[in-house]
Amino acid sequence: MAAVINSLFNKTDRISYRRLLVFASACGLLIADKLDGDQWVYVAIAYIAGQAMPAAMSALKGGKA
C-alpha cells in the first residue's frame, strides 16, 4: 500500500502522467473537432516548454534538474 501511495506522489511520475493527460485531452478535443491541428501543436509545445523551463532555470543556477 505504501508503494502505491508513494508512486502517486512521486514528482517524476506525476509529470509523466500530467504530460500524458495533456496529450490525451488534446487528442480527444482534436477528434471531437474542438481543436484543429495547429491548435493541437500549440497545446503540445506550450506544455512541453512549460515543463522544461523549471529544469532549465535550475540548471542555469547550478542546481539539480
N, C-alpha and C positions, 0 to 999 in steps of 0.2 A: 504494500500500500504506500509506503514511504517513497518508493521509486517512482510510482505513478505521480504522486504529488510533486516530487522534485522535478520530474520531466515537464510538468505543466508550467512550472515557474522558472525553468531554466532559460536564461536570456537568449542563447543561441538558437534553441529550439523554437522559442516564441517568434523570433524574427523569421525563421523559415516558414512557420505556419502562417504568419501575417502576410508574408510575400505570396505564399500560395493562395491565401484567401483573396488578396487583391487581384491576382491574375484570374482566379476562378470567377470572381464577381464581374470583372471587366469582360471576360469571355461570355458570361451569361447575359450581360447587357448588350454585347455585340450580337449575340444570337437572337435576342429579343428585339433587335432593331432600335435600341435606345442609345447606342453608340455607333458611330461609323468607324472605319478602320483607322483614320487619322486620330480620332479621339482616343481610341484604344491604345495606340502607340504613345500618346501624350501621358495617359494614366500610367503606363508601364515605365516610361522614362522618369516621370516625376517621382514615382515610388522608389525606383532604384537609386536615383540621385539623393532622395531623402534619407535612404538607409546608408548610403556611402559617405555622406557629409560628416556625421559624427566621427566615423572611423578616420577619415582624412584629417580632420581637425585634431584628433587625438594623436595621430602620427606626427603631425607638424609640431605639436607641443612636446613630443618625445615620450608620450605615454604609450600604454599598450592599446592596441586596436581592438 
